[in-house]
Amino acid sequence: MDTIRIDPEQCTGCGICAAVCPVGVIAAEDAGDAPAAVPERESLCIDCGHCEAFCPTGALVHRGGTGAGGETGDLSPNAIGRYLKSRRSVRRYAERPVPREKIEAVLDVARYAPSAGNRQPVSWLVIHDPAEVRRLASLAVDWMRHEAASDNPLMPTAQLAALVVAWDGGRDPVCLGAPHLVVAHVPDSSALVDGVIALTWVDAVAPAHGLGTCWAGFLMIAAARWEPLRSALALPAGHVPVHALMFGYPRFAPSRIPGRKPLALAWR
């Protein structure tokens, strides 16, 4: 199909689509003319959608879109600042499950997270069954138990032993009793940063849906070192886990924004 479709009735010839194209796929013969894709450069298109996104009249539809994505909204700096500052790591979860539709709505937003070359390499694994979340946590504890019994000088064996004691005592220091997990995974390690960015979007969007999240550090440390846990994740062949978030409905809601260290900033 054509790289772009332009409605001549709506196009004003402003040239913005050509100006924002990062690889010069779009051009107009003369100023004020309706633009078109340059045939010898069409193969360079990275499907970023800038041409469609920045068209002020909605005259252009990119091959990767439908023209039905909707218009951008207005959000004040103060509103977005307060929203992001109020985000908290949630370590106490309600027992009720999150509907799959709500999870998909959050992940749908994360599709728009930036990625190198607009490759959009991130795939998702959602562990929706709380029993499966606990099974994965138990495999992480198996690794901790193994390392705590070793004399590996590179491992914090005392800390790992304490986590094992907590697990054996009925607590979950790995997934904190969260009902669900979401794991970002990518085809190769060159896309790890893309995966972290996408997960950060999930982390930021979740509170708007009434959800709480926490980065599952212990789980992913174990997954990198313990084959039984990696096998249990059952990712597609060749895929690399980026990181995971625990999530669910929070038991408590924050009512204040706490302080933080002063901004560490240098100007040059």
Residue frames as qw, qx, qy, qz and C-alpha x, y, z in Angstrom:
[[0.000, 0.888, 0.461, 0.000, 0.00, 0.00, 0.00],
 [0.279, 0.765, -0.068, 0.577, 1.02, 3.65, -0.35],
 [0.447, -0.015, -0.533, 0.718, 3.23, 5.00, 2.41],
 [0.080, 0.330, 0.403, -0.850, 0.88, 7.95, 2.92],
 [0.109, 0.604, 0.696, 0.371, -2.60, 8.91, 1.77],
 [0.091, -0.230, -0.176, 0.953, -3.50, 12.59, 1.59],
 [0.208, 0.735, 0.643, -0.060, -6.96, 14.10, 1.32],
 [0.349, 0.248, 0.210, 0.879, -6.46, 17.03, -1.10],
 [0.232, -0.758, -0.395, -0.464, -9.59, 18.72, 0.22],
 [0.612, -0.772, -0.147, 0.089, -8.08, 18.99, 3.70],
 [0.731, -0.109, 0.044, 0.672, -4.38, 19.46, 2.87],
 [0.013, 0.973, 0.095, -0.208, -3.25, 23.09, 3.17],
 [0.711, 0.558, -0.127, 0.410, 0.25, 22.51, 1.79],
 [0.384, -0.903, 0.167, -0.090, 1.80, 23.68, 5.05],
 [0.587, 0.563, -0.544, 0.206, 4.73, 21.25, 4.67],
 [0.494, -0.606, 0.500, -0.374, 4.81, 20.21, 8.33],
 [0.977, -0.031, 0.189, -0.091, 4.60, 16.51, 7.47],
 [0.766, 0.517, -0.200, 0.326, 7.75, 16.77, 5.33],
 [0.027, 0.765, -0.421, 0.488, 9.55, 18.82, 7.97],
 [0.622, -0.496, 0.481, -0.368, 8.94, 16.31, 10.79],
 [0.979, 0.168, -0.105, -0.041, 9.72, 13.15, 8.79],
 [0.548, -0.710, 0.399, 0.190, 12.98, 11.91, 10.35],
 [0.625, -0.135, 0.639, 0.428, 14.21, 10.17, 7.19],
 [0.123, 0.470, -0.329, -0.810, 13.02, 12.50, 4.42],
 [0.324, 0.259, 0.892, 0.181, 10.38, 10.25, 2.92],
 [0.211, 0.804, 0.552, -0.064, 7.93, 13.10, 2.24],
 [0.262, -0.264, 0.190, 0.909, 8.47, 16.14, 0.03],
 [0.406, 0.784, 0.401, -0.244, 6.55, 18.71, -2.01],
 [0.632, 0.421, 0.273, 0.591, 7.70, 19.97, -5.40],
 [0.136, 0.499, -0.012, 0.856, 7.01, 23.60, -4.53],
 [0.010, -0.107, -0.603, 0.791, 6.10, 25.46, -1.36],
 [0.495, 0.184, 0.190, -0.828, 2.37, 25.27, -0.82],
 [0.615, 0.152, -0.639, -0.437, 1.94, 22.15, -2.92],
 [0.901, -0.297, 0.121, -0.292, 0.44, 18.99, -1.47],
 [0.166, -0.603, 0.779, 0.047, 3.31, 16.71, -0.41],
 [0.939, 0.155, -0.201, -0.234, 3.88, 13.13, -1.50],
 [0.812, -0.407, 0.375, 0.185, 6.14, 10.22, -0.67],
 [0.215, 0.736, -0.568, -0.299, 9.48, 10.25, -2.49],
 [0.956, 0.134, -0.163, -0.203, 9.53, 6.86, -4.28],
 [0.674, 0.404, -0.530, 0.317, 13.26, 6.22, -3.91],
 [0.012, 0.392, -0.624, 0.676, 13.09, 6.92, -0.17],
 [0.746, -0.315, -0.122, -0.574, 9.90, 5.06, 0.78],
 [0.849, -0.039, -0.511, 0.126, 11.87, 1.99, 1.87],
 [0.318, 0.268, -0.517, 0.748, 13.53, 4.12, 4.56],
 [0.500, -0.525, -0.074, -0.685, 10.22, 4.78, 6.35],
 [0.191, 0.137, -0.861, 0.451, 10.38, 3.67, 10.00],
 [0.413, -0.518, -0.689, -0.294, 6.59, 3.86, 10.53],
 [0.220, -0.096, -0.527, 0.815, 6.95, 6.42, 13.32],
 [0.037, -0.719, -0.690, -0.075, 3.69, 8.13, 12.31],
 [0.227, -0.420, -0.136, 0.868, 5.05, 11.66, 12.77],
 [0.024, -0.105, -0.489, -0.866, 3.55, 12.75, 9.45],
 [0.356, -0.538, -0.691, -0.328, 0.07, 11.72, 10.57],
 [0.451, -0.560, -0.522, 0.459, 0.50, 12.95, 14.13],
 [0.249, -0.407, -0.052, 0.878, 1.64, 16.48, 13.21],
 [0.050, 0.364, 0.587, 0.721, -0.75, 17.15, 10.33],
 [0.106, 0.116, 0.425, -0.891, -2.86, 20.01, 11.74],
 [0.569, 0.125, -0.124, -0.804, -5.91, 19.30, 9.57],
 [0.677, -0.018, 0.705, -0.211, -5.93, 15.49, 9.68],
 [0.639, 0.594, -0.216, -0.438, -5.43, 15.35, 5.93],
 [0.410, 0.510, -0.755, -0.042, -2.75, 12.65, 6.03],
 [0.906, -0.279, 0.225, -0.226, -2.99, 8.99, 7.00],
 [0.010, 0.598, -0.796, -0.096, 0.17, 6.91, 7.27],
 [0.667, 0.109, -0.678, -0.290, 0.12, 3.28, 6.14],
 [0.335, 0.002, -0.849, 0.409, 0.60, 2.16, 9.74],
 [0.167, 0.198, 0.531, -0.807, -2.47, 4.06, 10.96],
 [0.129, 0.526, 0.822, 0.177, -6.14, 4.39, 10.28],
 [0.027, -0.409, -0.139, -0.901, -6.68, 8.06, 10.95],
 [0.602, -0.580, -0.386, -0.390, -8.86, 7.04, 13.90],
 [0.590, -0.039, -0.575, 0.566, -6.34, 7.34, 16.71],
 [0.308, -0.854, -0.402, 0.121, -7.91, 10.52, 18.00],
 [0.223, 0.828, -0.131, 0.497, -6.58, 13.99, 18.65],
 [0.475, 0.076, -0.568, 0.668, -4.03, 14.88, 21.28],
 [0.395, -0.802, -0.445, -0.056, -5.33, 16.25, 24.56],
 [0.089, 0.736, -0.274, 0.612, -4.26, 19.18, 26.71],
 [0.775, -0.473, -0.359, 0.216, -2.62, 18.51, 30.07],
 [0.066, -0.955, 0.174, -0.231, -1.18, 21.30, 32.16],
 [0.462, 0.460, -0.638, 0.411, 2.42, 21.08, 33.46],
 [0.333, -0.387, 0.558, -0.654, 1.08, 21.30, 37.00],
 [0.885, -0.043, 0.106, -0.452, -1.40, 18.45, 36.50],
 [0.883, 0.285, -0.367, 0.074, 1.10, 16.04, 34.95],
 [0.230, 0.525, -0.617, 0.539, 3.72, 17.03, 37.52],
 [0.529, -0.330, 0.481, -0.616, 1.45, 16.30, 40.47],
 [0.949, 0.083, -0.067, -0.296, 0.29, 13.04, 38.91],
 [0.759, 0.374, -0.478, 0.237, 3.82, 11.72, 38.39],
 [0.042, 0.491, -0.606, 0.625, 5.05, 12.92, 41.78],
 [0.680, -0.265, 0.332, -0.597, 2.16, 11.12, 43.48],
 [0.856, 0.184, -0.462, -0.144, 3.15, 7.75, 42.00],
 [0.469, -0.587, 0.600, -0.274, 4.16, 5.29, 44.74],
 [0.366, 0.204, -0.905, -0.069, 5.57, 1.76, 44.78],
 [0.754, -0.298, 0.028, -0.585, 2.73, -0.41, 46.06],
 [0.232, 0.303, -0.904, 0.192, 3.64, -3.24, 48.42],
 [0.292, 0.184, 0.800, -0.491, 0.21, -4.02, 49.87],
 [0.264, -0.007, -0.629, -0.731, -2.44, -5.31, 47.49],
 [0.698, 0.032, 0.291, -0.654, -6.15, -6.03, 47.68],
 [0.476, -0.079, 0.874, 0.062, -7.08, -9.63, 46.96],
 [0.649, 0.595, 0.377, -0.288, -9.56, -8.90, 44.15],
 [0.628, 0.066, 0.516, 0.579, -8.25, -9.58, 40.64],
 [0.128, 0.552, -0.175, -0.805, -7.79, -6.94, 37.97],
 [0.765, 0.499, 0.360, -0.191, -9.97, -7.58, 34.89],
 [0.667, 0.035, 0.468, 0.579, -8.03, -8.46, 31.79],
 [0.313, 0.803, 0.363, 0.354, -9.66, -5.61, 29.89],
 [0.248, -0.965, 0.060, 0.057, -8.16, -3.08, 32.30],
 [0.653, -0.431, 0.438, 0.442, -4.70, -4.65, 31.99],
 [0.580, 0.382, 0.511, 0.506, -4.95, -4.55, 28.20],
 [0.103, 0.958, 0.218, 0.156, -5.94, -0.87, 28.36],
 [0.422, -0.823, 0.273, 0.264, -2.74, -0.06, 30.27],
 [0.637, -0.175, 0.577, 0.480, -0.55, -2.09, 27.92],
 [0.483, 0.699, 0.446, 0.281, -2.23, -0.51, 24.91],
 [0.037, -0.996, 0.067, 0.045, -0.87, 2.87, 26.01],
 [0.559, -0.586, 0.488, 0.325, 2.60, 1.36, 26.43],
 [0.738, 0.394, 0.440, 0.326, 2.57, 0.49, 22.72],
 [0.289, 0.918, 0.090, 0.256, 3.28, 4.18, 22.16],
 [0.574, -0.721, 0.219, 0.321, 6.45, 4.23, 24.25],
 [0.373, 0.817, -0.400, -0.185, 9.49, 5.36, 22.25],
 [0.898, -0.156, 0.358, 0.205, 11.92, 2.77, 20.92],
 [0.267, -0.533, 0.513, 0.617, 15.17, 2.94, 18.96],
 [0.040, 0.126, -0.729, -0.671, 14.40, 3.38, 15.28],
 [0.656, 0.051, 0.101, -0.746, 10.73, 2.92, 16.14],
 [0.297, 0.172, -0.925, -0.164, 11.29, -0.85, 16.05],
 [0.706, -0.268, 0.107, -0.647, 8.61, -1.40, 18.72],
 [0.482, 0.274, -0.832, -0.001, 10.30, -4.64, 19.83],
 [0.220, -0.209, 0.732, -0.610, 8.59, -5.14, 23.19],
 [0.592, -0.252, -0.672, -0.367, 6.28, -8.08, 23.86],
 [0.400, -0.434, 0.420, -0.689, 4.41, -8.77, 27.08],
 [0.493, -0.159, -0.855, 0.026, 3.74, -11.72, 29.34],
 [0.447, -0.456, 0.199, -0.743, 0.98, -11.21, 31.91],
 [0.299, -0.080, -0.920, 0.241, 0.84, -13.67, 34.80],
 [0.436, -0.406, -0.150, -0.789, -2.81, -13.24, 35.75],
 [0.812, -0.349, -0.456, -0.105, -3.24, -16.29, 37.99],
 [0.330, -0.805, 0.365, -0.331, -2.16, -15.43, 41.58],
 [0.920, -0.269, 0.283, 0.031, -1.19, -19.07, 42.15],
 [0.807, 0.426, 0.040, 0.406, 1.23, -18.86, 39.23],
 [0.068, 0.860, -0.247, 0.441, 2.68, -15.63, 40.61],
 [0.650, -0.628, 0.381, -0.196, 3.33, -17.42, 43.88],
 [0.962, 0.059, 0.184, 0.191, 4.89, -20.37, 42.06],
 [0.565, 0.668, -0.118, 0.471, 7.33, -18.06, 40.30],
 [0.256, -0.818, 0.327, -0.399, 8.14, -16.40, 43.62],
 [0.877, -0.380, 0.289, -0.050, 8.83, -19.82, 45.13],
 [0.870, 0.337, 0.042, 0.359, 11.30, -20.57, 42.33],
 [0.201, 0.805, -0.246, 0.502, 13.09, -17.31, 43.11],
 [0.595, -0.662, 0.353, -0.289, 13.28, -18.40, 46.74],
 [0.982, 0.003, 0.117, 0.151, 14.75, -21.72, 45.62],
 [0.600, 0.595, -0.160, 0.511, 17.59, -19.74, 44.05],
 [0.208, -0.788, 0.300, -0.496, 17.99, -17.67, 47.20],
 [0.871, -0.417, 0.228, -0.130, 18.10, -20.83, 49.30],
 [0.910, 0.254, 0.002, 0.327, 20.77, -22.27, 47.00],
 [0.378, 0.682, -0.212, 0.588, 22.93, -19.15, 47.14],
 [0.461, -0.745, 0.236, -0.419, 22.48, -18.64, 50.89],
 [0.932, -0.301, 0.203, 0.026, 23.91, -22.11, 51.46],
 [0.793, 0.439, -0.062, 0.418, 26.92, -21.41, 49.24],
 [0.531, -0.600, -0.009, 0.599, 30.14, -19.61, 50.05],
 [0.475, 0.601, 0.320, 0.557, 29.92, -17.35, 46.99],
 [0.359, -0.394, -0.217, 0.818, 31.72, -14.14, 48.03],
 [0.009, 0.108, 0.358, 0.927, 29.92, -12.20, 45.30],
 [0.396, -0.520, -0.622, -0.432, 26.47, -12.87, 46.76],
 [0.261, -0.436, 0.382, -0.772, 24.88, -11.15, 49.78],
 [0.463, -0.118, -0.877, -0.041, 24.24, -14.52, 51.41],
 [0.060, -0.220, -0.684, 0.693, 23.08, -13.06, 54.74],
 [0.394, 0.226, 0.021, -0.890, 20.40, -10.97, 53.03],
 [0.560, 0.076, -0.668, -0.484, 19.29, -13.90, 50.90],
 [0.315, -0.124, -0.898, 0.281, 19.10, -16.12, 53.97],
 [0.153, 0.239, 0.476, -0.832, 16.87, -13.52, 55.67],
 [0.519, 0.188, -0.281, -0.785, 14.54, -13.50, 52.66],
 [0.500, -0.005, -0.852, -0.156, 14.33, -17.30, 52.77],
 [0.115, -0.189, -0.782, 0.582, 13.43, -17.13, 56.46],
 [0.349, 0.233, 0.150, -0.895, 10.68, -14.62, 55.64],
 [0.576, 0.120, -0.575, -0.569, 9.28, -16.91, 52.95],
 [0.430, -0.070, -0.891, 0.127, 9.39, -19.94, 55.22],
 [0.008, -0.227, -0.629, 0.744, 7.57, -17.87, 57.83],
 [0.247, 0.632, 0.729, -0.093, 4.64, -17.26, 55.50],
 [0.127, 0.815, 0.012, -0.565, 5.57, -13.92, 53.96],
 [0.742, 0.494, 0.323, 0.320, 6.33, -13.21, 50.31],
 [0.296, -0.723, 0.149, 0.606, 9.43, -11.01, 50.03],
 [0.393, -0.004, 0.645, 0.655, 9.68, -11.62, 46.27],
 [0.025, -0.414, -0.596, -0.688, 6.29, -10.61, 44.85],
 [0.096, -0.043, 0.390, -0.915, 4.80, -9.12, 48.02],
 [0.296, 0.386, 0.805, -0.339, 1.56, -11.02, 47.62],
 [0.311, 0.394, -0.233, -0.833, 0.73, -9.18, 44.40],
 [0.761, 0.275, 0.514, -0.284, -1.99, -10.95, 42.42],
 [0.755, 0.632, 0.159, 0.070, -0.46, -10.29, 39.01],
 [0.477, -0.492, 0.384, 0.619, 2.85, -9.82, 37.19],
 [0.643, 0.760, 0.067, -0.067, 3.68, -8.27, 33.85],
 [0.649, -0.362, 0.426, 0.515, 6.97, -9.15, 32.19],
 [0.455, 0.818, -0.171, -0.308, 8.41, -7.20, 29.26],
 [0.731, -0.201, 0.546, 0.358, 10.55, -9.24, 26.88],
 [0.342, 0.795, -0.259, -0.429, 12.43, -8.42, 23.69],
 [0.925, 0.365, -0.101, -0.021, 13.94, -10.39, 20.79],
 [0.768, 0.201, -0.273, 0.543, 17.54, -9.61, 21.77],
 [0.519, -0.551, -0.309, 0.575, 19.57, -7.74, 24.36],
 [0.275, 0.145, 0.187, 0.932, 20.05, -4.72, 22.08],
 [0.275, -0.547, -0.403, -0.680, 16.44, -3.72, 22.85],
 [0.452, -0.373, -0.683, 0.436, 16.67, -3.87, 26.66],
 [0.061, -0.172, -0.198, 0.963, 16.42, -0.09, 27.02],
 [0.377, -0.174, -0.462, -0.783, 13.29, -0.08, 24.86],
 [0.557, -0.369, -0.742, -0.059, 11.76, -2.61, 27.24],
 [0.335, -0.319, -0.513, 0.723, 12.61, -0.56, 30.32],
 [0.127, 0.024, -0.090, -0.988, 11.06, 2.53, 28.74],
 [0.498, -0.262, -0.601, -0.567, 7.87, 0.62, 27.91],
 [0.531, -0.384, -0.711, 0.256, 7.65, -0.80, 31.44],
 [0.175, -0.194, -0.311, 0.914, 8.11, 2.70, 32.84],
 [0.336, -0.141, -0.318, -0.875, 5.11, 3.78, 30.81],
 [0.588, -0.363, -0.703, -0.169, 3.10, 0.92, 32.32],
 [0.442, -0.292, -0.561, 0.637, 4.28, 2.02, 35.76],
 [0.004, -0.093, -0.078, 0.993, 3.21, 5.61, 35.07],
 [0.423, -0.171, -0.464, -0.760, -0.15, 4.83, 33.48],
 [0.414, -0.247, -0.873, 0.073, -1.33, 2.19, 35.97],
 [0.072, -0.299, -0.589, 0.747, -2.39, 4.60, 38.78],
 [0.330, 0.117, -0.175, -0.920, -4.75, 6.38, 36.37],
 [0.624, -0.107, -0.651, -0.419, -6.60, 3.04, 36.15],
 [0.701, -0.550, 0.139, -0.432, -6.67, 2.64, 39.92],
 [0.962, 0.018, -0.219, 0.164, -3.79, 0.14, 39.92],
 [0.364, -0.840, 0.399, 0.049, -0.59, -0.05, 41.92],
 [0.857, 0.412, -0.271, 0.153, 2.76, -1.40, 40.76],
 [0.487, -0.757, 0.423, 0.103, 6.18, -2.30, 42.11],
 [0.522, 0.617, -0.579, -0.108, 9.31, -3.35, 40.25],
 [0.966, -0.232, 0.061, -0.097, 10.00, -7.04, 40.85],
 [0.158, 0.804, -0.570, 0.053, 13.74, -6.79, 41.39],
 [0.499, -0.374, 0.769, -0.141, 14.30, -9.97, 43.40],
 [0.834, 0.319, 0.419, -0.162, 12.34, -12.00, 40.86],
 [0.648, 0.751, -0.127, -0.004, 14.36, -10.76, 37.91],
 [0.090, -0.723, 0.680, -0.082, 17.71, -11.12, 39.67],
 [0.652, -0.140, 0.733, -0.134, 16.79, -14.74, 40.29],
 [0.796, 0.532, 0.245, -0.154, 15.53, -15.22, 36.72],
 [0.391, 0.822, -0.412, -0.035, 18.90, -14.13, 35.37],
 [0.031, -0.575, 0.796, -0.185, 20.68, -16.76, 37.48],
 [0.481, -0.043, 0.815, -0.321, 18.29, -19.68, 37.97],
 [0.153, 0.072, -0.794, -0.584, 17.34, -21.89, 35.04],
 [0.011, -0.425, -0.900, 0.094, 14.18, -23.36, 36.63],
 [0.112, 0.677, 0.352, -0.636, 12.74, -19.85, 36.93],
 [0.134, 0.435, -0.462, -0.761, 13.73, -18.87, 33.39],
 [0.076, -0.096, -0.932, -0.341, 12.11, -22.04, 32.07],
 [0.048, 0.541, 0.767, -0.341, 8.94, -21.35, 34.04],
 [0.165, 0.577, 0.017, -0.800, 8.59, -17.96, 32.35],
 [0.580, 0.335, 0.713, 0.205, 8.44, -19.86, 29.03],
 [0.192, 0.745, -0.108, -0.630, 9.28, -16.87, 26.86],
 [0.812, 0.576, 0.007, -0.095, 9.48, -17.31, 23.08],
 [0.871, -0.039, 0.136, 0.471, 12.74, -18.82, 21.85],
 [0.518, 0.341, 0.067, 0.782, 15.53, -16.27, 21.77],
 [0.183, -0.830, -0.170, -0.499, 13.61, -13.65, 23.73],
 [0.412, 0.114, -0.535, 0.728, 15.23, -11.89, 26.67],
 [0.327, -0.785, -0.521, 0.070, 13.29, -10.82, 29.78],
 [0.201, 0.646, -0.099, 0.730, 13.76, -7.11, 30.42],
 [0.039, -0.118, 0.640, -0.758, 12.11, -6.70, 33.81],
 [0.303, -0.476, -0.804, -0.188, 8.82, -7.30, 35.57],
 [0.242, -0.314, 0.228, -0.889, 6.24, -5.32, 37.50],
 [0.064, -0.367, -0.886, 0.275, 3.99, -6.66, 40.22],
 [0.221, -0.147, -0.113, -0.957, 0.58, -5.05, 40.03],
 [0.225, -0.476, -0.850, 0.015, -2.92, -5.11, 41.40],
 [0.255, -0.814, -0.245, -0.460, -5.42, -2.96, 43.24],
 [0.256, 0.340, -0.572, 0.701, -3.65, -1.20, 46.13],
 [0.414, -0.518, -0.716, 0.218, -4.97, -1.74, 49.65],
 [0.239, -0.736, -0.257, 0.579, -4.21, 1.88, 50.56],
 [0.433, 0.761, 0.254, 0.412, -4.24, 5.12, 48.59],
 [0.466, -0.094, -0.179, 0.861, -1.63, 7.88, 49.06],
 [0.026, -0.897, -0.441, 0.013, -2.98, 11.25, 50.13],
 [0.171, -0.924, 0.181, 0.290, 0.22, 13.31, 50.16],
 [0.741, 0.581, -0.209, 0.263, 3.33, 13.78, 48.03],
 [0.738, -0.574, 0.002, 0.354, 6.45, 13.14, 50.13],
 [0.004, -0.908, 0.327, 0.262, 9.70, 15.06, 49.88],
 [0.916, 0.288, 0.023, 0.277, 12.67, 14.08, 47.78],
 [0.604, -0.332, 0.116, 0.715, 16.35, 14.97, 47.66],
 [0.163, 0.791, -0.061, -0.586, 17.10, 18.35, 46.07],
 [0.785, 0.616, 0.064, 0.000, 17.54, 18.36, 42.32],
 [0.605, -0.439, 0.411, 0.522, 21.12, 17.45, 41.40],
 [0.561, 0.777, 0.270, 0.089, 21.79, 19.63, 38.38],
 [0.440, -0.449, 0.282, 0.725, 24.77, 21.05, 36.53],
 [0.502, 0.832, 0.175, -0.162, 24.60, 23.57, 33.68],
 [0.561, -0.278, 0.419, 0.658, 27.22, 23.90, 30.95]]
